[in-house]
Amino acid sequence: MSLPQFVKFHNLLKIVETFCGAQPARIRTLDRDSEGFSGAVVLRVVVQANPQAPEIEYCLRGWPPDSLPRERLLGLHRLLEHIHKCGVTQVPVPLRSKFGTTLYAEASHFWQLEPWLPGVADFHSDPNDARLRNAMTVLAQWHDAGSRFEPRESEAGWFKCFAAANSPTVADRLDRIERFRNQDVAKLRSLLHQSTPLPQWEAEFSELVEVSQRILDLFSLSAEHVAEELSMSRNLRFRLHPCLRDVWHDHVLFQQNQVTGLIDPSAARSETPATDLARLLGSLLGDDGDRWELALAAYRNIRPLSDREATLARVLDQSTVLLSGLTWLERLFVQRLTYSNPSRVLDRLRQIALRLDRLASRVCPKR
């Protein structure tokens, strides 16, 4: 990832010094395989207060002006401070600047500086049971702390706790499935055959179209079944409290078997913990039902999880599989977003198509 053109180097020096009282010794952009898919600017910063002091690494994150409201970011930072104080030290808590706030406005972005957490998101290279149990333990501890957070009035719209309420994710996904079935699948099919490749896709465009067509076909086979399963939970009431909502393989850091980081909590807001279980276990374990049960048992060792929540996690995972491919196709063919590592995007689409195929085989065995 190259340094964004709108960010001047001297501005970065000023931003970092505002938070930690010293200018950075080095600023590193992320390598292409470590880039996120969001629009946030993420830089790795090394600070050394004096030649005799040890180097300290930070993550400097810049939020585009149209990404998240300032009140939500500040509420998220207070939530992370609360969770860390509850003993969940695997969360990166943003530093306060010399002005006493965790955000600093510069170059049309809101900036925050947080510790660079150690570890690597490499569960797939060593998916042993000890790692899985530890990931579930830390997630359950995060949820337990989040359920005791007391938001300010300006933050309550995102981080309020409810003893019993409908899941916003269930309603949102039912609406999205209906939208895709009624009009957007046909629109995407048309665009597949009309689009000219963006420059970064020229070498792999034919495979992109082939995988995209398969995703659309598999969606059509499974959408009705998944919608019916989700509909059974639309009017059910669950406990809601702050959850991560985008905790997946690449956001869980390990050193050996220990979890050292749960990173990028920008999607956090009030939801049922079933949403996090679905997102994380789907990305770690795919369709391995036996290991899902092992993971849920590890979670239950820390905090309660009802059978209804566990069932919803499975259904939400199915809906994630169903919708994630079409979300990517909208980004690529409707919004025409560009990505610096198209091979990585194509690999994600291949993985989605594989899980969609398994889903279709279960719900349409005679296809």
GIZIWO-V292352 format. One record per helix or strand. SS is the DSSP state (helix for helix, strand for strand). FROM is the first residue (numbers start at 1). LEN is the number of residues. If there is no record, write none. Layout:
ss:SS from:FROM len:LEN
ss:SS from:FROM len:LEN
//
This chain:
ss:helix from:9 len:12
ss:strand from:24 len:6
ss:helix from:32 len:3
ss:strand from:41 len:7
ss:strand from:56 len:9
ss:helix from:70 len:16
ss:strand from:91 len:1
ss:strand from:94 len:1
ss:strand from:104 len:3
ss:strand from:109 len:7
ss:strand from:120 len:1
ss:helix from:123 len:3
ss:helix from:129 len:18
ss:helix from:156 len:4
ss:strand from:162 len:4
ss:helix from:168 len:27
ss:helix from:199 len:3
ss:helix from:205 len:27
ss:strand from:238 len:6
ss:helix from:249 len:3
ss:strand from:252 len:4
ss:strand from:258 len:5
ss:strand from:269 len:3
ss:helix from:273 len:13
ss:helix from:289 len:12
ss:helix from:307 len:28
ss:helix from:342 len:22
//
